[in-house]
Amino acid sequence: MTAADLRDLFLTTLTRRFGGNRRRWRMVMGEVKLYSRATHPHCNWAVTPSGSASENSAVEAVADDLRAAHPIIG
């Protein structure tokens, strides 16, 4: 899975679970940041949401679920 694939999965999950539209969620979640596997062996990606408190909470909830399923991406 690539960062682009993960972002698409994020957007699909957010719109299904919390409603709204992909454009707004894309703005809230920002980019998927990749880190080196050497320094981040358990999970090599992160997102930094920048929306309202409830939007940020939604992004973090989805991130927790996706980290369990996809901790390492390429």
N, C-alpha and C positions, 0 to 999 in steps of 0.2 A: 504494500500500500504506500502511495506517495502522499506528500503533504496536500496536494490538490485533491486526491481521493478522500483523504480524511476531512478536508474542509467541506466537500460535497456531502459526506456522510453527516457531519455536524449540522449543516444547514437543513438537510432533510429531516433529521431527528428533531431539531428545534422547532421547525414549522409543524411537524406532526404532533409533537408533545405539547407545545405551548401556543400554537397558532401564529398569526402574523404572516409576514411575507419574507422570502429569502433575501431580498435586498436589504431590509432593515436588519435582519440577523447577521448578514455579511458585514454590515457596518459596525454592529455591536461587537462581534467576536474578533474582528481584525484578522491578521495573518496567523497561520500556524508556524511557530518558530521551531526549527530543528536544531538539535544539539548533537555533539559528537557522542557516539556510543562509548568511547573511551572514558569520558567524564560523566556520562549519564547512562549507566548500564541497565537501569530498571525501566526507564521511560525517557525517550530522547526527543520529546516534543512538548510544547506548551502553547497556550493561548492567553492573551491578556485582554479580557473584555473591557469595553469602555461605554457602557450604556447606563441605564438607570439601575438602581439597586436590584430590582426584581429581574431585569434582563441579565445582569451580571450573575445573579444567583442561578438562573436557568442555564446559562452557558457553563458555569462551573459544575452543575449537576450532570449535564451531558458529558462534560470532559471527564468526570469521575467514571462514568459508565464506559466511555470509549477507551480510557486508559487501561481498564481491566481487560478489554477485548483486543486492543491494539497498542500495546505499550511501546513497541519499536516500529518505526516506519522508515522508509528509504527515501 
